[in-house]
Amino acid sequence: MSAAAAIRTAQADQLGDQIIAAGFAPNGFVLDINGALDVPRDFPLSAPWNLPSRLFQFPIEVIRAEQDEPRKIGLRHPLLAAHPFVQHVERALGIEIARDGVTNRHGYSNRVHSLWHHAVDLISAGKWRELLATQEFTEPRNIFNAVVYGLRYSDHADRKASGHISTVEARQIMREMGATEPTDRAALLRSFSAPSPCQQERGAEHWPINLHGPCAEDKAWSFIIGIEDGWFSYDRSGHLQWSPMGRDRYAAGDSASFTEASGQTAFAF
């Protein structure tokens, strides 16, 4: 940026000065780094706005002033106009915050990521019912992908180390979302990449699960069925991986039966 452009930008950042003067940011540097206005910890919120969702905690996106473009602020979702903090900011600044969001001079906004955060944050917090109750703040694909995340990983404080959600809970979510369960389980199995081990130095062998291609809904079903049918199991840290039986089953391909590592013959499905 040229010196002249920098001067014009500084002069044009009236909105940034307003935000700082109103106490929503300590200075312009922090405002630019954060890229958002966050709800203060002591700000009173009722349901659903008090849910542990980054979308609700950082409802207002801030675009820094660049070259000849002034600073801009916008909502990360149109329905956030009802958020008490958003209304508080609007009253303090005397403006209506852009309902459909804002972008920088390159056309970029992180609104899409915020919708994903809403789904995965609530799944991770064990609040999947609240996610369904506020699903209008995200998209179905984000909910399906959050189901996958919830099945893949576990809370570090959970001694059972068996996922953020169970397959029973995952099925309830899928049912509420109107998802249709696939009937061809063999096709689901083939949608995964071939099991391959990885091992860090002196670490335990791990069999990561890689899946590319299916839509988010089918991906969620793949993990639900994979756990129920024993293809996958949790390691000691609570991460989902291929089980010995699942690896044997994958290696058998379309065969009606397969031989487990123990030497016992098992039926595929």
Backbone as JSON, one array per atom type, in Angstrom:
{
  "sequence": "MSAAAAIRTAQADQLGDQIIAAGFAPNGFVLDINGALDVPRDFPLSAPWNLPSRLFQFPIEVIRAEQDEPRKIGLRHPLLAAHPFVQHVERALGIEIARDGVTNRHGYSNRVHSLWHHAVDLISAGKWRELLATQEFTEPRNIFNAVVYGLRYSDHADRKASGHISTVEARQIMREMGATEPTDRAALLRSFSAPSPCQQERGAEHWPINLHGPCAEDKAWSFIIGIEDGWFSYDRSGHLQWSPMGRDRYAAGDSASFTEASGQTAFAF",
  "N": [[0.85, -1.18, 0.0], [0.57, 2.2, -0.87], [1.97, 5.27, 0.52], [0.18, 7.38, 0.3], [-2.24, 6.04, -0.07], [-2.41, 4.74, 2.37], [-2.77, 6.88, 4.09], [-5.24, 7.82, 3.2], [-6.8, 5.62, 3.89], [-6.59, 5.6, 6.69], [-7.83, 8.02, 7.27], [-10.35, 7.44, 6.37], [-11.41, 5.62, 8.11], [-13.7, 5.92, 9.83], [-15.74, 4.38, 10.92], [-14.32, 2.42, 12.3], [-13.18, 4.02, 14.3], [-15.5, 4.74, 15.65], [-16.33, 2.25, 16.65], [-14.25, 1.62, 18.41], [-14.4, 3.8, 20.18], [-16.86, 3.26, 21.31], [-16.27, 1.17, 22.89], [-16.11, -1.44, 21.97], [-13.84, -2.55, 20.98], [-10.37, -2.51, 21.82], [-8.44, -1.15, 20.32], [-7.45, -0.22, 16.94], [-5.68, -2.1, 15.86], [-6.15, -4.54, 17.24], [-8.79, -4.86, 16.53], [-8.58, -5.3, 13.78], [-7.1, -7.68, 13.77], [-8.79, -9.5, 15.12], [-11.08, -9.49, 13.51], [-13.76, -9.48, 14.03], [-16.61, -8.67, 16.12], [-16.91, -9.51, 19.41], [-19.05, -11.08, 21.81], [-19.18, -9.77, 25.03], [-18.09, -11.45, 28.04], [-19.67, -10.99, 30.28], [-22.04, -10.14, 29.26], [-25.53, -10.12, 29.3], [-27.39, -12.91, 28.26], [-30.05, -14.76, 26.86], [-31.57, -17.97, 26.1], [-31.76, -18.77, 22.61], [-29.26, -17.68, 22.48], [-27.2, -17.93, 24.26], [-25.88, -20.26, 23.8], [-23.02, -22.45, 23.34], [-21.72, -21.57, 20.81], [-19.64, -20.5, 18.23], [-20.67, -18.9, 16.26], [-22.71, -17.53, 17.55], [-21.25, -16.3, 19.53], [-19.49, -14.65, 18.22], [-20.95, -12.77, 16.44], [-20.78, -10.68, 14.6], [-19.1, -9.77, 11.77], [-16.04, -8.18, 10.93], [-14.61, -6.18, 8.52], [-11.53, -5.01, 7.6], [-10.39, -1.64, 6.85], [-9.26, -0.98, 3.6], [-7.03, 0.29, 1.26], [-8.84, 2.26, -0.87], [-11.22, 1.51, 0.19], [-13.59, 1.66, 2.77], [-13.81, 0.64, 6.28], [-15.89, -2.15, 7.05], [-18.81, -3.69, 8.46], [-20.69, -6.63, 9.11], [-23.42, -8.98, 9.45], [-23.0, -12.41, 10.35], [-24.93, -14.15, 9.74], [-28.19, -13.69, 8.48], [-30.32, -14.0, 10.35], [-29.2, -13.35, 12.73], [-29.8, -10.82, 13.35], [-31.62, -10.64, 15.35], [-30.18, -11.11, 17.6], [-29.34, -10.21, 20.89], [-26.9, -8.86, 21.48], [-26.11, -7.91, 18.99], [-28.16, -6.1, 18.48], [-27.63, -4.33, 20.54], [-25.13, -3.29, 19.74], [-25.88, -2.03, 17.38], [-27.54, -0.01, 18.35], [-25.68, 1.45, 19.83], [-23.87, 2.32, 17.88], [-25.51, 3.57, 16.11], [-26.39, 2.6, 13.65], [-27.61, 0.33, 11.07], [-26.61, -2.91, 10.91], [-25.23, -4.66, 8.18], [-27.36, -7.04, 6.93], [-27.0, -9.21, 5.18], [-24.34, -9.67, 5.31], [-20.82, -8.86, 4.7], [-18.05, -8.32, 2.44], [-14.5, -8.48, 1.77], [-12.23, -6.54, -0.31], [-11.58, -8.41, -2.14], [-13.72, -9.99, -2.37], [-14.09, -11.83, -0.37], [-15.38, -13.52, 2.53], [-15.74, -14.75, 5.87], [-18.1, -15.97, 6.53], [-19.14, -18.45, 5.71], [-17.56, -20.32, 7.06], [-18.35, -19.75, 9.64], [-20.95, -20.74, 9.77], [-20.45, -23.46, 9.68], [-19.03, -23.67, 12.08], [-21.07, -23.26, 13.94], [-22.54, -25.65, 13.82], [-20.59, -27.7, 14.4], [-19.58, -26.87, 16.85], [-21.74, -27.12, 18.63], [-22.31, -29.84, 18.45], [-19.91, -30.85, 19.47], [-20.11, -29.96, 22.06], [-21.99, -31.57, 23.07], [-24.58, -30.82, 22.64], [-26.59, -31.58, 20.75], [-29.33, -31.64, 20.41], [-30.02, -28.98, 20.77], [-28.74, -27.99, 18.57], [-30.33, -29.01, 16.49], [-32.6, -27.58, 17.08], [-31.82, -25.06, 16.38], [-31.18, -25.13, 13.73], [-31.65, -23.52, 11.56], [-29.7, -21.65, 11.5], [-27.56, -22.68, 10.24], [-26.44, -25.04, 7.73], [-27.8, -28.01, 6.15], [-25.72, -29.76, 5.22], [-23.6, -29.02, 6.85], [-24.48, -29.91, 9.32], [-24.6, -32.68, 8.88], [-21.87, -33.17, 8.39], [-20.91, -32.42, 10.86], [-21.94, -34.44, 12.4], [-20.32, -36.54, 11.54], [-17.88, -35.59, 12.53], [-18.46, -35.63, 15.27], [-18.65, -38.36, 15.7], [-16.15, -39.26, 15.0], [-14.29, -38.16, 16.81], [-13.46, -37.68, 20.32], [-14.34, -36.27, 23.52], [-11.76, -34.94, 25.48], [-11.98, -35.18, 28.2], [-13.63, -37.28, 28.55], [-13.86, -40.36, 29.84], [-14.73, -42.69, 28.7], [-14.13, -42.41, 26.06], [-15.47, -42.53, 23.51], [-16.47, -41.06, 21.35], [-18.02, -37.86, 20.61], [-20.71, -37.97, 20.26], [-23.11, -40.65, 20.29], [-23.87, -43.53, 18.19], [-26.56, -43.96, 18.32], [-27.57, -41.45, 19.01], [-26.65, -40.09, 16.78], [-28.2, -41.28, 14.8], [-30.71, -40.33, 15.55], [-30.4, -37.64, 14.97], [-30.05, -37.77, 12.18], [-32.52, -38.77, 11.46], [-34.23, -36.67, 12.25], [-33.37, -34.81, 10.44], [-34.38, -35.75, 8.14], [-32.97, -37.59, 6.63], [-32.12, -40.26, 4.41], [-31.43, -43.62, 4.91], [-28.84, -45.46, 3.38], [-29.13, -48.52, 1.52], [-27.3, -50.28, 0.47], [-24.78, -51.59, 1.92], [-22.3, -52.6, 1.3], [-21.46, -50.97, -0.77], [-21.09, -48.62, 0.6], [-18.9, -49.29, 2.17], [-16.96, -49.59, 0.2], [-16.63, -46.99, -0.54], [-14.75, -45.86, 1.04], [-11.27, -45.04, 1.37], [-8.62, -47.41, 0.9], [-7.65, -49.15, 3.84], [-4.81, -48.04, 5.6], [-1.86, -48.15, 7.48], [-0.45, -45.81, 9.84], [2.3, -44.51, 11.64], [3.81, -42.83, 14.2], [7.12, -42.01, 15.32], [8.07, -44.27, 17.76], [5.49, -44.4, 18.53], [2.1, -45.7, 18.86], [0.64, -47.9, 16.44], [-1.59, -46.63, 14.04], [-4.71, -46.63, 12.34], [-5.93, -44.7, 10.17], [-9.06, -43.3, 9.03], [-10.13, -42.66, 5.87], [-12.09, -40.86, 3.68], [-13.42, -39.9, 0.67], [-15.35, -38.03, -1.58], [-18.24, -38.95, -1.35], [-21.46, -37.38, -0.73], [-22.26, -35.15, 2.0], [-24.33, -36.21, 3.56], [-24.36, -39.0, 2.93], [-21.82, -39.58, 3.79], [-22.04, -39.25, 6.55], [-23.8, -41.36, 7.14], [-22.13, -43.46, 6.45], [-20.21, -43.5, 8.48], [-21.8, -43.95, 10.73], [-22.91, -46.51, 10.2], [-20.54, -47.89, 9.82], [-19.42, -47.92, 12.39], [-21.41, -49.3, 13.8], [-21.38, -51.78, 12.5], [-18.93, -52.72, 13.13], [-16.69, -52.02, 11.64], [-15.11, -49.94, 12.37], [-13.3, -48.74, 15.25], [-12.61, -47.28, 18.48], [-9.55, -45.8, 19.47], [-7.24, -45.63, 22.28], [-7.11, -42.94, 22.83], [-9.5, -41.99, 22.03], [-9.97, -41.57, 19.35], [-11.41, -42.39, 16.26], [-10.79, -45.29, 14.31], [-9.82, -47.69, 11.74], [-10.9, -50.95, 12.49], [-9.48, -54.22, 13.28], [-11.23, -56.18, 12.23], [-12.68, -54.64, 10.4], [-10.7, -53.96, 8.57], [-10.07, -56.46, 7.54], [-12.52, -57.08, 6.4], [-12.7, -55.09, 4.42], [-10.6, -55.83, 2.76], [-11.63, -58.13, 1.69], [-13.33, -57.36, -0.28], [-16.03, -57.66, -2.55], [-16.85, -60.09, -1.68], [-18.99, -62.61, -0.26], [-18.36, -63.6, 2.18], [-15.68, -63.48, 4.59], [-12.35, -63.91, 5.88], [-11.36, -63.48, 9.13], [-8.66, -61.96, 11.02], [-8.17, -63.7, 13.05], [-8.59, -66.12, 11.95], [-11.1, -67.06, 11.75], [-14.08, -67.55, 9.88], [-16.27, -65.13, 8.56], [-19.47, -63.66, 7.83], [-20.09, -61.22, 5.32], [-22.17, -59.22, 5.29]],
  "CA": [[0.0, 0.0, 0.0], [1.35, 3.42, -0.93], [1.79, 6.17, 1.66], [-1.05, 8.16, 0.07], [-3.38, 5.15, 0.17], [-2.47, 4.5, 3.81], [-3.34, 8.08, 4.7], [-6.67, 7.84, 2.88], [-7.44, 4.57, 4.67], [-6.67, 6.05, 8.08], [-8.82, 9.08, 7.34], [-11.68, 6.92, 6.05], [-11.84, 4.61, 9.08], [-14.58, 6.52, 10.83], [-16.47, 3.31, 11.6], [-13.4, 1.83, 13.27], [-13.09, 4.94, 15.43], [-16.75, 4.62, 16.4], [-16.33, 0.97, 17.35], [-13.3, 1.73, 19.52], [-14.95, 4.77, 21.13], [-18.0, 2.64, 22.0], [-15.75, 0.14, 23.79], [-16.23, -2.78, 21.41], [-12.48, -3.01, 20.68], [-9.43, -1.61, 22.5], [-7.73, -0.34, 19.33], [-7.63, -0.68, 15.57], [-4.87, -3.28, 15.6], [-6.88, -5.71, 17.75], [-10.01, -4.97, 15.72], [-8.2, -5.92, 12.51], [-6.66, -9.06, 14.03], [-9.95, -10.32, 15.48], [-12.0, -9.6, 12.38], [-15.13, -9.69, 14.53], [-16.98, -8.13, 17.42], [-17.32, -10.65, 20.22], [-19.95, -10.79, 22.92], [-18.47, -9.79, 26.32], [-18.46, -12.58, 28.9], [-20.7, -10.62, 31.25], [-23.23, -9.62, 28.58], [-26.65, -11.04, 29.6], [-27.98, -13.56, 27.1], [-31.0, -15.84, 27.11], [-31.55, -18.99, 25.05], [-30.64, -19.69, 22.34], [-28.05, -16.91, 22.21], [-26.15, -18.3, 25.21], [-25.3, -21.56, 23.43], [-21.57, -22.38, 23.07], [-21.51, -21.55, 19.37], [-18.85, -19.35, 17.8], [-21.54, -18.03, 15.48], [-23.43, -16.68, 18.5], [-20.27, -15.57, 20.34], [-18.86, -13.66, 17.34], [-21.98, -12.64, 15.41], [-20.55, -9.57, 13.68], [-17.81, -9.81, 11.06], [-15.45, -6.86, 10.69], [-13.66, -6.12, 7.41], [-10.65, -3.85, 7.79], [-10.31, -0.66, 5.77], [-8.16, -1.28, 2.69], [-6.88, 1.22, 0.15], [-9.91, 3.26, -0.92], [-12.45, 0.95, 0.74], [-13.7, 1.89, 4.22], [-14.11, -0.51, 7.12], [-17.28, -2.61, 6.94], [-19.23, -4.74, 9.38], [-21.89, -7.32, 8.64], [-23.82, -10.16, 10.22], [-22.56, -13.69, 9.79], [-26.15, -14.81, 9.28], [-29.26, -12.68, 8.58], [-31.15, -14.17, 11.55], [-28.5, -12.79, 13.89], [-30.34, -9.49, 13.62], [-32.38, -10.74, 16.6], [-29.24, -11.34, 18.7], [-29.32, -9.04, 21.78], [-25.66, -8.11, 21.36], [-26.16, -7.21, 17.7], [-29.05, -4.95, 18.67], [-26.9, -3.4, 21.41], [-24.12, -2.63, 18.92], [-26.57, -1.13, 16.44], [-27.97, 1.19, 19.1], [-24.5, 2.23, 20.23], [-23.25, 2.93, 16.7], [-26.52, 4.31, 15.37], [-26.46, 2.09, 12.27], [-28.11, -1.03, 10.9], [-25.53, -3.76, 10.41], [-25.62, -5.35, 6.95], [-27.96, -8.35, 7.23], [-26.47, -10.24, 4.3], [-22.9, -9.76, 5.46], [-19.93, -8.0, 3.91], [-16.85, -8.99, 1.93], [-13.37, -7.58, 1.55], [-12.13, -6.08, -1.7], [-11.4, -9.59, -3.0], [-14.97, -10.74, -2.36], [-14.02, -12.92, 0.62], [-15.97, -13.4, 3.86], [-15.66, -16.04, 6.58], [-19.44, -16.37, 6.96], [-19.33, -19.88, 5.46], [-16.92, -21.04, 8.16], [-19.14, -19.52, 10.85], [-22.09, -21.66, 9.75], [-19.89, -24.75, 10.07], [-18.7, -23.6, 13.5], [-22.29, -23.42, 14.73], [-22.88, -27.08, 13.88], [-19.58, -28.53, 15.05], [-19.44, -26.45, 18.25], [-22.82, -27.67, 19.44], [-22.09, -31.29, 18.51], [-18.78, -31.09, 20.38], [-20.54, -29.65, 23.42], [-23.05, -32.5, 23.45], [-25.87, -30.12, 22.53], [-27.12, -31.85, 19.41], [-30.75, -31.25, 20.37], [-30.04, -27.53, 20.57], [-28.36, -27.77, 17.17], [-31.52, -29.23, 15.68], [-33.55, -26.49, 17.35], [-31.31, -23.82, 15.77], [-30.58, -25.53, 12.46], [-31.81, -22.46, 10.56], [-28.49, -20.84, 11.51], [-26.5, -23.38, 9.51], [-26.93, -25.74, 6.55], [-27.84, -29.46, 6.39], [-24.42, -30.41, 5.02], [-22.78, -28.77, 8.02], [-24.96, -30.79, 10.39], [-24.14, -34.03, 8.56], [-20.42, -33.22, 8.61], [-20.69, -32.35, 12.3], [-22.2, -35.8, 12.89], [-19.08, -37.28, 11.29], [-16.89, -35.11, 13.51], [-18.85, -36.11, 16.59], [-18.37, -39.79, 15.78], [-14.7, -39.48, 14.82], [-13.46, -37.68, 17.92], [-14.04, -37.76, 21.66], [-13.95, -35.24, 24.48], [-10.57, -35.38, 26.22], [-12.35, -35.48, 29.58], [-14.52, -38.43, 28.55], [-13.08, -41.58, 30.1], [-15.17, -43.76, 27.8], [-13.46, -42.15, 24.78], [-16.28, -43.19, 22.49], [-17.11, -40.09, 20.49], [-18.82, -36.78, 21.2], [-22.08, -38.46, 20.22], [-23.21, -42.09, 20.03], [-24.57, -43.82, 16.94], [-28.0, -43.8, 18.59], [-27.83, -40.01, 18.9], [-26.43, -39.73, 15.38], [-29.39, -41.71, 14.05], [-31.79, -39.4, 15.85], [-30.14, -36.42, 14.2], [-30.31, -38.06, 10.77], [-33.97, -38.91, 11.3], [-34.81, -35.33, 12.33], [-32.98, -34.08, 9.23], [-35.04, -36.37, 6.99], [-31.98, -38.31, 5.83], [-32.5, -41.62, 4.03], [-30.32, -44.54, 5.12], [-28.53, -46.29, 2.21], [-29.38, -49.95, 1.71], [-26.14, -51.04, -0.01], [-23.69, -51.37, 2.86], [-21.04, -52.91, 0.63], [-21.07, -49.78, -1.53], [-20.58, -47.66, 1.59], [-17.55, -49.72, 2.55], [-16.05, -49.33, -0.92], [-16.42, -45.55, -0.71], [-13.59, -45.47, 1.84], [-9.95, -45.39, 0.85], [-8.11, -48.65, 1.49], [-6.98, -48.93, 5.13], [-3.35, -47.99, 5.54], [-1.4, -47.74, 8.81], [0.54, -44.76, 10.02], [2.89, -44.67, 12.96], [4.85, -41.89, 14.54], [8.26, -42.64, 15.98], [7.81, -44.81, 19.09], [4.07, -44.33, 18.83], [1.3, -46.87, 18.51], [0.16, -47.94, 15.06], [-2.94, -46.08, 13.9], [-5.3, -46.91, 11.03], [-6.86, -43.59, 9.92], [-10.2, -43.52, 8.13], [-10.16, -41.64, 4.83], [-13.28, -40.97, 2.84], [-13.48, -38.77, -0.26], [-16.3, -38.16, -2.68], [-19.68, -38.97, -1.07], [-22.05, -36.17, -0.18], [-22.16, -35.1, 3.46], [-25.33, -37.12, 4.15], [-23.87, -40.38, 2.8], [-20.63, -39.69, 4.63], [-22.49, -39.46, 7.93], [-24.31, -42.72, 7.23], [-20.99, -44.38, 6.37], [-19.58, -43.61, 9.79], [-22.76, -44.58, 11.64], [-22.97, -47.94, 9.89], [-19.21, -48.44, 10.03], [-19.25, -48.2, 13.82], [-22.37, -50.34, 14.2], [-21.0, -53.07, 11.93], [-17.61, -53.12, 13.61], [-15.58, -51.67, 10.75], [-14.28, -48.96, 13.06], [-13.27, -48.79, 16.71], [-11.9, -46.14, 19.06], [-8.29, -46.1, 20.14], [-7.23, -45.22, 23.68], [-7.28, -41.49, 22.92], [-10.86, -41.63, 21.62], [-10.04, -41.31, 17.92], [-11.94, -43.52, 15.52], [-9.88, -45.84, 13.31], [-10.22, -49.0, 11.22], [-10.7, -52.08, 13.39], [-8.95, -55.39, 12.55], [-12.31, -56.8, 11.45], [-13.0, -53.77, 9.28], [-9.63, -54.08, 7.58], [-10.26, -57.76, 6.88], [-13.72, -56.99, 5.57], [-12.39, -54.27, 3.25], [-9.72, -56.61, 1.88], [-12.42, -59.19, 1.05], [-14.05, -56.8, -1.42], [-17.45, -57.98, -2.68], [-17.09, -61.47, -1.26], [-20.09, -62.78, 0.69], [-17.77, -63.91, 3.48], [-14.27, -63.15, 4.65], [-11.63, -64.54, 6.99], [-10.8, -62.52, 10.07], [-7.26, -62.2, 11.38], [-8.14, -64.84, 13.98], [-8.77, -67.34, 11.18], [-12.52, -67.39, 11.74], [-14.82, -67.06, 8.72], [-17.41, -64.29, 8.93], [-20.27, -63.18, 6.71], [-19.81, -59.81, 5.06], [-23.28, -58.37, 5.74]],
  "C": [[0.89, 1.24, 0.0], [1.08, 4.29, 0.29], [0.49, 6.96, 1.53], [-2.28, 7.31, 0.37], [-3.54, 4.88, 1.66], [-3.1, 5.68, 4.53], [-4.84, 8.14, 4.45], [-7.43, 6.8, 3.7], [-7.63, 5.0, 6.11], [-7.75, 7.11, 8.24], [-10.23, 8.53, 7.15], [-12.23, 5.97, 7.11], [-12.67, 5.22, 10.2], [-15.33, 5.45, 11.61], [-15.59, 2.64, 12.64], [-13.26, 2.7, 14.5], [-14.34, 4.87, 16.3], [-16.77, 3.35, 17.26], [-15.42, 1.03, 18.58], [-13.84, 2.67, 20.6], [-16.1, 4.17, 21.94], [-17.56, 1.51, 22.92], [-15.85, -1.28, 23.27], [-14.89, -3.36, 20.97], [-11.52, -2.03, 21.34], [-8.69, -0.67, 21.54], [-7.92, -0.95, 17.95], [-6.85, -1.93, 15.24], [-5.61, -4.55, 16.03], [-8.15, -5.93, 16.92], [-9.71, -5.66, 14.4], [-7.82, -7.38, 12.7], [-7.86, -9.97, 14.29], [-10.9, -10.52, 14.3], [-13.44, -9.81, 12.79], [-15.34, -8.89, 15.8], [-17.52, -9.28, 18.25], [-18.16, -10.2, 21.4], [-19.15, -10.84, 24.23], [-18.98, -10.91, 27.22], [-19.6, -12.24, 29.86], [-21.95, -10.04, 30.6], [-24.39, -10.6, 28.8], [-27.29, -11.59, 28.32], [-28.95, -14.65, 27.57], [-30.89, -16.84, 25.96], [-32.24, -18.44, 23.8], [-29.29, -19.0, 22.24], [-26.9, -17.25, 23.16], [-25.54, -19.67, 24.93], [-23.81, -21.4, 23.1], [-21.24, -22.52, 21.59], [-20.7, -20.32, 19.0], [-19.67, -18.39, 16.94], [-22.28, -17.06, 16.39], [-22.47, -15.83, 19.34], [-19.57, -14.47, 19.54], [-19.8, -13.38, 16.17], [-21.71, -11.6, 14.33], [-19.16, -9.66, 13.07], [-17.34, -8.39, 10.78], [-14.43, -6.98, 9.56], [-12.83, -4.85, 7.55], [-10.71, -2.9, 6.59], [-9.08, -0.95, 4.92], [-8.18, -0.32, 1.52], [-8.02, 2.24, 0.17], [-11.22, 2.74, -0.33], [-12.49, 1.14, 2.25], [-13.93, 0.59, 4.98], [-15.59, -0.85, 6.98], [-17.57, -3.64, 8.02], [-20.53, -5.34, 8.88], [-22.19, -8.53, 9.51], [-23.32, -11.43, 9.54], [-23.73, -14.58, 9.4], [-27.28, -13.8, 9.45], [-30.09, -12.78, 9.86], [-30.48, -13.66, 12.81], [-28.95, -11.37, 14.2], [-31.13, -9.48, 14.93], [-31.48, -10.95, 17.81], [-29.18, -10.09, 19.58], [-28.05, -8.21, 21.66], [-25.62, -7.32, 20.06], [-27.03, -5.95, 17.84], [-28.39, -3.89, 19.55], [-25.86, -2.61, 20.61], [-24.77, -1.64, 17.97], [-27.03, 0.14, 17.15], [-26.78, 2.08, 19.44], [-23.88, 2.96, 19.05], [-24.23, 3.75, 15.87], [-26.64, 3.89, 13.92], [-27.19, 0.75, 12.27], [-27.01, -1.85, 10.25], [-26.04, -4.57, 9.22], [-26.1, -6.77, 7.24], [-27.34, -9.47, 6.42], [-24.95, -10.32, 4.33], [-22.14, -8.82, 4.56], [-18.74, -8.83, 3.45], [-15.72, -7.97, 1.82], [-13.26, -7.25, 0.06], [-11.89, -7.23, -2.68], [-12.66, -10.45, -3.04], [-15.02, -11.85, -1.33], [-14.72, -12.54, 1.93], [-15.84, -14.75, 4.55], [-17.02, -16.5, 7.1], [-19.65, -17.88, 6.8], [-18.74, -20.7, 6.6], [-17.74, -20.89, 9.45], [-20.35, -20.45, 10.92], [-21.64, -23.07, 10.13], [-19.59, -24.77, 11.57], [-19.94, -23.81, 14.36], [-22.63, -24.9, 14.9], [-21.87, -27.87, 14.68], [-19.4, -28.14, 16.52], [-20.51, -27.09, 19.12], [-22.73, -29.19, 19.52], [-20.99, -31.61, 19.51], [-19.15, -30.86, 21.83], [-21.64, -30.59, 23.9], [-24.44, -31.9, 23.36], [-26.47, -30.31, 21.14], [-28.61, -31.53, 19.31], [-30.89, -29.75, 20.13], [-29.63, -27.18, 19.14], [-29.56, -27.96, 16.26], [-32.53, -28.1, 15.86], [-33.12, -25.18, 16.71], [-30.7, -24.1, 14.4], [-30.74, -24.47, 11.37], [-30.59, -21.54, 10.51], [-27.32, -21.52, 10.79], [-27.11, -24.04, 8.29], [-26.93, -27.24, 6.83], [-26.49, -30.14, 6.23], [-23.5, -30.19, 6.21], [-23.19, -29.67, 9.18], [-24.5, -32.22, 10.13], [-22.63, -34.17, 8.8], [-20.09, -33.14, 10.1], [-20.99, -33.7, 12.95], [-20.95, -36.65, 12.71], [-18.02, -36.88, 12.31], [-17.19, -35.66, 14.9], [-18.6, -37.59, 16.79], [-16.88, -40.08, 15.7], [-13.9, -39.21, 16.09], [-14.22, -37.72, 19.24], [-13.57, -36.58, 22.5], [-12.78, -35.77, 25.3], [-10.91, -35.77, 27.66], [-13.25, -36.71, 29.7], [-13.71, -39.72, 28.72], [-13.49, -42.72, 29.18], [-14.5, -43.63, 26.44], [-14.19, -42.83, 23.62], [-17.08, -42.2, 21.66], [-17.85, -39.0, 21.26], [-20.29, -37.16, 21.23], [-22.04, -39.96, 19.94], [-23.9, -42.3, 18.68], [-26.08, -43.7, 17.12], [-28.38, -42.32, 18.44], [-27.66, -39.55, 17.46], [-27.63, -40.11, 14.53], [-30.58, -40.8, 14.33], [-31.63, -38.1, 15.07], [-30.49, -36.64, 12.73], [-31.82, -38.17, 10.52], [-34.65, -37.54, 11.32], [-34.5, -34.51, 11.08], [-33.61, -34.67, 7.98], [-34.1, -37.13, 6.09], [-32.42, -39.75, 5.59], [-31.29, -42.55, 4.15], [-30.07, -45.38, 3.86], [-28.75, -47.77, 2.52], [-28.18, -50.81, 1.3], [-24.94, -50.77, 0.89], [-22.34, -51.67, 2.23], [-20.53, -51.7, -0.15], [-20.52, -48.71, -0.59], [-19.14, -48.01, 1.96], [-16.55, -49.39, 1.45], [-15.79, -47.85, -1.13], [-15.23, -45.04, 0.11], [-12.3, -45.82, 1.1], [-9.46, -46.64, 1.57], [-7.39, -48.36, 2.81], [-5.47, -48.99, 4.98], [-2.83, -47.47, 6.88], [-0.47, -46.54, 8.76], [1.05, -44.87, 11.45], [3.98, -43.63, 13.16], [5.96, -42.62, 15.28], [7.91, -43.01, 17.42], [6.33, -44.75, 19.48], [3.35, -45.6, 18.43], [0.84, -46.77, 17.06], [-1.29, -47.47, 15.02], [-3.42, -46.32, 12.48], [-6.35, -45.83, 10.72], [-7.93, -43.93, 8.88], [-10.25, -42.36, 7.14], [-11.32, -41.9, 3.89], [-13.38, -39.72, 1.98], [-14.57, -39.04, -1.3], [-17.76, -38.11, -2.3], [-20.17, -37.63, -0.54], [-22.04, -36.27, 1.34], [-23.14, -36.07, 4.12], [-24.85, -38.56, 4.09], [-22.62, -40.61, 3.66], [-21.02, -39.96, 6.08], [-23.01, -40.88, 8.11], [-23.16, -43.73, 7.23], [-20.35, -44.57, 7.73], [-20.52, -44.27, 10.8], [-22.75, -46.09, 11.44], [-21.61, -48.6, 10.13], [-18.95, -48.77, 11.49], [-20.16, -49.34, 14.24], [-21.96, -51.71, 13.7], [-19.6, -53.51, 12.31], [-16.46, -52.81, 12.69], [-14.58, -50.77, 11.48], [-14.34, -49.18, 14.57], [-12.44, -47.6, 17.21], [-10.58, -46.6, 19.69], [-8.33, -45.52, 21.55], [-7.45, -43.72, 23.85], [-8.67, -41.04, 22.48], [-10.98, -41.25, 20.17], [-10.5, -42.57, 17.19], [-10.94, -43.98, 14.47], [-10.45, -47.16, 12.79], [-9.94, -50.06, 12.28], [-10.07, -53.23, 12.6], [-10.02, -56.06, 11.69], [-12.66, -55.96, 10.23], [-11.95, -53.85, 8.18], [-9.75, -55.39, 6.81], [-11.45, -57.72, 5.94], [-13.45, -56.18, 4.3], [-11.56, -55.07, 2.26], [-10.49, -57.69, 1.13], [-13.21, -58.67, -0.15], [-15.52, -57.17, -1.41], [-17.78, -59.4, -2.25], [-18.2, -61.54, -0.21], [-19.58, -63.11, 2.08], [-16.29, -63.55, 3.43], [-13.66, -63.82, 5.87], [-11.01, -63.46, 7.86], [-9.36, -62.89, 10.4], [-7.11, -63.4, 12.3], [-8.25, -66.17, 13.25], [-10.22, -67.77, 11.07], [-13.19, -66.79, 10.51], [-16.04, -66.28, 9.19], [-18.15, -63.87, 7.68], [-20.1, -61.67, 6.58], [-20.91, -58.91, 5.62], [-24.47, -59.25, 6.11]]
}
